[in-house]
């Protein structure tokens, strides 16, 4: 088969109203918001056929993969030692050794006579007439005979053909994001190439008169753009194709032009800033004027506002401008949504109950995401909850997620810790 990309015509576009909130909904709990996203999204990318092993890291399988060969393909030895026909029940015992040996790269091709043994090395094919291996440290060779002083069950220290994978076993499911270990499984049974989804093309756009790209001239009332490098790095680390849409000023025409470029080039657009209801929030204004937008009031701290929109057929996730809030929303909502759109399974990040090493009086009404890390078996949180404190992002290794209920947390209280690795980072 050809290894060229092939965009399938069966890819369905997302509905323009897929992000719309039901009438009367004001503040949406996190779990409900995530389930609503999950139910309304689907893969939006085509399939690339016959991609070789060397290009698979981070790619998402488009079809199930079945083993063309067993693993291991033959019965083989799990240890260095001596092979013979078991069981061995009478001891002490001496078995004559045949000339030769069986090694991983040079199997013994003759039959081992009954009552005889042969030298065998780890991974070597079990010669005909043998089914049991004794470790070399559990026996002794004297004058061409193998002396054993203990009993041994038949099949000891032997790996059976196909005990790991049998021919036509399903070894990986469609929607699996391929990692080095999974690529190893493919290689072990001789799979040279597989069909994968095309990389999701994700655009990243920053906005704001007060925001300047790093390296640009800057005044004391302006700030450097931390969001675009952060989000861009996240996109590439998750295995998607980054489309850098740059930075635009708070001008309606500039925002509209950037979104139009993004709609032509991207499968999804992430913006940061300009999605609230202020005079200069031109992202939300542009999306309302030229697209379909829903400002989701999600009961989460930090993380409001979050704008979900369709602009000329392309979904737009409008993130808050503060870096911590942008990071939290990009992880908690953007990462699973992008995975589903890219052909992978929707995921709920793996979390762990860890004793707290902090105190907090949690008020009811909103979920809270605290920058956190684990030290000496306990989870500690960053000293400030301010969503502009970028140092807390570098300090943290994950997040403590507290649900909407009120809680009094003291040192030792079990809390839910989500490491960044659970998002694939």
KOLPA-260773 format. One line per 10 residues: number of its first residue (from 1); their letters; for each residue x negated, y negated, z of C-alpha. Coordinates in steps of 0.2 Angstrom, whole numbers, padded with zeros to 4 digits. Layout:
N
NUM) a) X,Y,Z; ...
This chain:
425
1) xxxxxxxxxx) 0000,0000,0000; -0005,-0018,-0003; -0011,-0028,0012; -0004,-0044,0006; 0009,-0054,0016; 0027,-0051,0011; 0041,-0063,0018; 0057,-0052,0019; 0073,-0060,0013; 0083,-0053,0027
11) xxxxxxxxxx) 0077,-0065,0040; 0092,-0074,0048; 0091,-0093,0052; 0096,-0099,0069; 0114,-0107,0071; 0114,-0126,0072; 0124,-0124,0088; 0114,-0110,0096; 0108,-0121,0111; 0125,-0129,0114
21) xxxxxxxxxx) 0131,-0129,0132; 0149,-0124,0136; 0160,-0139,0140; 0159,-0145,0158; 0142,-0137,0162; 0131,-0149,0171; 0117,-0141,0180; 0112,-0123,0174; 0103,-0111,0186; 0087,-0105,0179
31) xxxxxxxxxx) 0092,-0086,0177; 0108,-0092,0168; 0098,-0104,0156; 0086,-0090,0152; 0100,-0077,0148; 0108,-0090,0137; 0092,-0092,0127; 0090,-0074,0126; 0107,-0071,0119; 0106,-0084,0106
41) xxxxxxxxxx) 0089,-0081,0099; 0082,-0068,0087; 0066,-0065,0076; 0064,-0079,0063; 0048,-0072,0055; 0045,-0060,0040; 0035,-0045,0039; 0016,-0043,0034; 0013,-0025,0028; -0002,-0014,0030
51) xxxxxxxxxx) -0013,-0026,0041; -0029,-0017,0046; -0035,-0013,0063; -0048,-0026,0063; -0034,-0040,0062; -0021,-0033,0074; -0026,-0041,0090; -0012,-0051,0097; 0000,-0046,0082; 0017,-0040,0085
61) xxxxxxxxxx) 0023,-0023,0078; 0037,-0024,0065; 0040,-0005,0065; 0038,0010,0076; 0022,0019,0074; 0021,0038,0074; 0005,0049,0076; -0001,0057,0060; -0013,0067,0070; -0014,0075,0087
71) xxxxxxxxxx) -0025,0068,0101; -0035,0078,0106; -0035,0087,0089; -0042,0103,0097; -0044,0112,0114; -0060,0104,0121; -0070,0104,0137; -0068,0091,0150; -0085,0094,0158; -0103,0099,0154
81) xxxxxxxxxx) -0104,0118,0159; -0101,0135,0152; -0085,0142,0143; -0078,0159,0144; -0061,0168,0145; -0052,0166,0162; -0046,0169,0175; -0061,0173,0185; -0055,0182,0201; -0069,0194,0206
91) xxxxxxxxxx) -0085,0186,0213; -0099,0186,0213; -0099,0188,0195; -0113,0188,0181; -0108,0185,0162; -0120,0187,0148; -0124,0171,0138; -0122,0171,0119; -0135,0162,0109; -0130,0144,0104
101) xxxxxxxxxx) -0119,0131,0112; -0104,0120,0108; -0107,0101,0107; -0095,0087,0103; -0103,0084,0087; -0108,0102,0083; -0095,0115,0088; -0099,0134,0089; -0090,0142,0075; -0091,0161,0080
111) xxxxxxxxxx) -0081,0171,0092; -0087,0173,0110; -0086,0191,0114; -0075,0197,0128; -0085,0196,0145; -0097,0183,0138; -0100,0164,0141; -0107,0150,0131; -0115,0133,0135; -0103,0119,0132
121) xxxxxxxxxx) -0104,0100,0133; -0090,0087,0137; -0078,0084,0123; -0084,0100,0113; -0071,0111,0105; -0068,0127,0115; -0075,0141,0104; -0064,0156,0100; -0063,0168,0114; -0064,0155,0128
131) xxxxxxxxxx) -0051,0145,0137; -0060,0141,0154; -0075,0130,0159; -0085,0131,0174; -0095,0115,0179; -0114,0117,0177; -0116,0112,0195; -0105,0126,0201; -0115,0140,0193; -0133,0146,0189
141) xxxxxxxxxx) -0141,0154,0174; -0154,0168,0178; -0162,0178,0165; -0149,0174,0152; -0134,0178,0163; -0121,0165,0170; -0119,0168,0189; -0103,0162,0197; -0099,0163,0216; -0082,0156,0216
151) xxxxxxxxxx) -0065,0160,0208; -0058,0150,0194; -0041,0149,0186; -0038,0151,0167; -0039,0135,0158; -0049,0126,0171; -0058,0110,0165; -0051,0112,0148; -0041,0099,0138; -0027,0106,0127
161) xxxxxxxxxx) -0025,0100,0109; -0011,0087,0108; -0009,0085,0127; -0011,0067,0125; -0002,0064,0108; 0006,0077,0097; 0009,0075,0078; 0024,0063,0075; 0025,0057,0093; 0031,0039,0093
171) xxxxxxxxxx) 0015,0030,0100; 0020,0012,0099; 0037,0003,0098; 0042,-0011,0086; 0041,-0027,0095; 0025,-0022,0104; 0012,-0036,0105; -0005,-0027,0101; -0019,-0027,0113; -0036,-0020,0112
181) xxxxxxxxxx) -0031,-0004,0122; -0016,-0001,0110; -0027,-0004,0095; -0038,0010,0103; -0022,0022,0103; -0019,0018,0084; -0037,0022,0080; -0038,0038,0090; -0025,0046,0079; -0032,0039,0063
191) xxxxxxxxxx) -0019,0025,0059; -0028,0013,0048; -0015,-0001,0046; 0002,-0005,0052; 0016,-0017,0048; 0017,-0033,0059; 0028,-0048,0060; 0020,-0064,0052; 0013,-0076,0065; 0026,-0087,0072
201) xxxxxxxxxx) 0021,-0105,0067; 0023,-0117,0082; 0021,-0135,0080; 0015,-0146,0094; 0019,-0165,0094; 0015,-0178,0107; 0024,-0195,0108; 0022,-0211,0118; 0015,-0228,0116; 0006,-0226,0133
211) xxxxxxxxxx) -0002,-0209,0127; -0018,-0209,0117; -0028,-0194,0109; -0044,-0191,0118; -0058,-0201,0109; -0047,-0215,0104; -0049,-0233,0111; -0039,-0235,0127; -0033,-0248,0139; -0030,-0248,0158
221) xxxxxxxxxx) -0011,-0245,0155; -0013,-0230,0144; -0017,-0212,0147; -0026,-0199,0138; -0015,-0185,0130; -0017,-0170,0141; -0001,-0161,0135; -0006,-0158,0116; -0022,-0149,0120; -0014,-0139,0134
231) xxxxxxxxxx) 0001,-0133,0124; -0010,-0130,0108; -0022,-0119,0118; -0007,-0110,0125; 0000,-0107,0108; -0016,-0100,0101; -0019,-0089,0116; -0002,-0081,0114; -0007,-0076,0096; 0004,-0089,0087
241) xxxxxxxxxx) -0001,-0100,0072; -0004,-0118,0079; 0003,-0132,0068; -0004,-0148,0075; 0008,-0162,0072; -0002,-0175,0081; 0003,-0189,0091; 0016,-0203,0086; 0021,-0219,0094; 0038,-0223,0101
251) xxxxxxxxxx) 0045,-0228,0085; 0061,-0220,0077; 0054,-0219,0060; 0037,-0211,0066; 0046,-0198,0077; 0058,-0194,0062; 0044,-0192,0050; 0034,-0180,0062; 0049,-0169,0065; 0052,-0168,0046
261) xxxxxxxxxx) 0034,-0162,0043; 0037,-0150,0057; 0053,-0143,0050; 0044,-0140,0034; 0029,-0131,0041; 0035,-0123,0057; 0046,-0110,0064; 0048,-0119,0080; 0042,-0136,0087; 0036,-0141,0104
271) xxxxxxxxxx) 0037,-0159,0109; 0032,-0168,0125; 0039,-0184,0131; 0053,-0195,0124; 0067,-0183,0128; 0076,-0192,0142; 0089,-0206,0140; 0078,-0221,0142; 0076,-0235,0129; 0060,-0228,0122
281) xxxxxxxxxx) 0065,-0210,0122; 0065,-0208,0103; 0063,-0189,0102; 0081,-0187,0110; 0088,-0201,0100; 0081,-0195,0084; 0087,-0177,0087; 0105,-0184,0091; 0105,-0194,0076; 0098,-0182,0063
291) xxxxxxxxxx) 0101,-0165,0071; 0110,-0155,0084; 0104,-0157,0102; 0108,-0151,0119; 0099,-0159,0134; 0099,-0144,0146; 0100,-0150,0164; 0092,-0135,0172; 0091,-0134,0191; 0072,-0132,0191
301) xxxxxxxxxx) 0058,-0143,0199; 0048,-0149,0190; 0056,-0147,0173; 0069,-0160,0169; 0074,-0165,0156; 0072,-0151,0144; 0079,-0154,0126; 0084,-0139,0115; 0089,-0144,0097; 0090,-0139,0079
311) xxxxxxxxxx) 0082,-0151,0067; 0085,-0147,0049; 0086,-0128,0053; 0071,-0128,0064; 0072,-0126,0083; 0064,-0140,0094; 0060,-0138,0112; 0058,-0155,0119; 0047,-0154,0135; 0045,-0167,0149
321) xxxxxxxxxx) 0031,-0179,0147; 0023,-0175,0164; 0009,-0162,0161; 0015,-0150,0176; 0033,-0151,0171; 0028,-0148,0153; 0018,-0133,0158; 0031,-0125,0169; 0045,-0127,0155; 0033,-0121,0141
331) xxxxxxxxxx) 0029,-0105,0152; 0046,-0101,0160; 0057,-0105,0145; 0046,-0107,0130; 0035,-0092,0131; 0049,-0079,0132; 0059,-0088,0119; 0044,-0089,0107; 0041,-0070,0110; 0058,-0066,0104
341) xxxxxxxxxx) 0058,-0077,0089; 0041,-0069,0084; 0048,-0052,0084; 0042,-0046,0102; 0054,-0042,0116; 0061,-0055,0127; 0051,-0053,0144; 0054,-0058,0162; 0036,-0061,0168; 0030,-0049,0181
351) xxxxxxxxxx) 0030,-0056,0199; 0024,-0050,0215; 0029,-0052,0233; 0014,-0060,0242; 0013,-0067,0260; 0013,-0086,0260; -0001,-0095,0267; 0009,-0112,0268; 0024,-0119,0276; 0038,-0127,0267
361) xxxxxxxxxx) 0056,-0132,0270; 0065,-0128,0254; 0081,-0138,0251; 0096,-0129,0242; 0101,-0133,0224; 0086,-0131,0213; 0073,-0118,0209; 0056,-0124,0213; 0040,-0119,0204; 0024,-0122,0214
371) xxxxxxxxxx) 0006,-0121,0207; -0002,-0107,0217; -0016,-0095,0218; -0019,-0079,0229; -0034,-0078,0241; -0037,-0064,0253; -0021,-0056,0250; -0011,-0072,0253; -0003,-0085,0241; -0008,-0103,0244
381) xxxxxxxxxx) 0000,-0118,0235; -0008,-0134,0228; -0007,-0149,0241; 0004,-0160,0230; 0020,-0156,0221; 0018,-0171,0210; 0021,-0167,0192; 0007,-0178,0186; -0006,-0170,0196; -0016,-0161,0182
391) xxxxxxxxxx) -0029,-0155,0194; -0017,-0143,0201; -0015,-0135,0185; -0034,-0131,0184; -0033,-0126,0202; -0019,-0114,0200; -0019,-0096,0194; 0000,-0094,0194; 0016,-0101,0201; 0027,-0097,0217
401) xxxxxxxxxx) 0045,-0097,0211; 0058,-0101,0224; 0076,-0099,0220; 0090,-0111,0222; 0094,-0106,0240; 0088,-0115,0255; 0073,-0107,0263; 0061,-0110,0278; 0044,-0103,0273; 0031,-0101,0286
411) xxxxxxxxxx) 0014,-0092,0285; 0017,-0074,0282; 0034,-0076,0273; 0035,-0065,0257; 0037,-0076,0242; 0038,-0073,0223; 0021,-0076,0215; 0020,-0075,0195; 0002,-0075,0189; -0001,-0084,0172
421) xxxxx) -0007,-0067,0166; 0012,-0062,0166; 0015,-0074,0152; 0000,-0067,0142; -0012,-0081,0147
